[in-house]
Amino acid sequence: MSYPYQFRLKIIKLVTEQDYGIREMAKLHKISHAIVIFG
């Protein structure tokens, strides 16, 4: 199964963006959690 280069690039971009989004959400969640604890 060999994908065209363009297609593979698109998938990689999608995955990295998704991963980045999840990490950002986790960061925000941690911050809000800290605010609740220390607030």
Secondary structure, DSSP 8 states (H G I E B T S, - for coil): ----HHHHHHHHHHHHHHHHHHHHHHHHHHHHHHHHHH-
